[in-house]
Amino acid sequence: MAEEAILGYLAKNEEIGDSGEFAAKHGLNHDEVVNVIKSLHGFRYVEAQDIKRESWVLTDEGKLYADTGSPEAQLFLAIPPEGGIPREELQTKLGPLLFKIGCAQAAKNRWVDMGGQQVTRRVQHVDDRVKDLLLKIKEGQVVDQDNIKALKARKLIVPQTWNGYLLKKGPDYAPQRKKFAADLTREMLQSGDWKNVEFKEYNFNAKGQTIEAGHLHPLNKARICSSVRHQLRMIFLQMGFEEMPTDRYVESSFWNFDALFQPQQHPARDSHDTFYLKVPSTTKELPEDYVERVKRVHESGGYGSRGYEYDWSREEANKNLLRTHTTAVSARMLYNLAQDTLKKPFTPKRYFSIDRVFRNEAVDRTHLAEFHQIEGLICDRGLTLGDLIGVLHDFFSRLGMSKLRFKPAYNPYTEPSMEIFSYHEGFGKWVEVGNSGMFRPEMLLPMGLPEDVRVIAWGLSLERPTMILYGYNNIRDLFGHKVDLGLIKTNPICRLGL
């Protein structure tokens, strides 16, 4: 309808001087008219010239005062002509905000006397010019610049730009738009109508619709043709490690805590630190003879230890939870290795895993309730703390972290234990990058491993090196439900150097 009106009007007239006035005169929506103009201009039916008009419109506050009167006028009318009114009573009558604005403007206009606790009129009658000016602007009337400036300063009006078009006939003008066929159909060929049909020109330079495709997350994106995760995995494999199965997100408290010689009253078992399951709430599959040995070492010790000297609870051990560390997987693997030694000679092993763990932590820029843990362990005869330090230097040097320091630490299942620090050239300081230690005899010997077998182990998060690598300073920008999907699409696929 808008297209017919525009082309029909130009057939009899030289131009349409204002698209807004044209739309109003013909009862058309101006937005619809603008869309039609853009289409006609694209096909050269019309020539369109931009028109911009500046106008002023009322803010919400301005609309309110246009209806009810300005604050100063409302305050003046609320004061009795004789005797005045106490300030507190006037404030209660008008409200704190209206009272504050009204007092300032009425005093400026010298309409009222604010001295003392009594507010009185200084004049008998006032004209509410602010309301009158607002009504004029609302109706589209002209207001002088001084008044515009005053109303703008009080934030009662704001500028508004109106966009429209001036139209003239274009090079390919016609009273009606030609209907071009987009496709050559079988019916046209059979009837011969194709001879009399004008076909739409093909634009071979036009870009097709963007095809949505999947995008790799930074944790899986390439770095020198390999992802951060894949790079770590390849380092382990090059060092002769075997990957552990980590598909068991739900663990029992027994494998997650008890098998690691972690006492049942340990703070980490609190529901504020661990996610416990409601369904199924408990496990029914535990190796009973091993459970009995773990119970005994917790209660009364053994293997040179006096244990924790408390009543160990099977009910607590049976609770299901979301694993808090992949060390629960390591415990299962070492137990299975110990069972193998009952049938054949002990074989040294090197295990690693990279997978998700869950902790009930407060979320901030460096912590999430779920993250990825990288874990490596070596099980062999006669291992020492020196072996652990040497392996750590080898492992981290392959990540580009050649400067390492170690600090004594405490873990329930390792003794001795060490925190690992690396010097970060970009930050110019030492940064904690992992934790490490030697598994305690109270953990290993109940499994059935030979007495001279030792296990050295270390762990770190996957997110921390990735944050450093990709320049993130907030872990929530990297992993979790608040990740910017646009950022994942545009993130570089390859990073050269740490």
Summary of the structure (lengths in Angstrom):
residues: 498
radius of gyration: 39.6
end to end distance: 62.7
largest distance: 111.4
contacts: 1392
relative contact order: 0.09
helix: 37%
strand: 24%
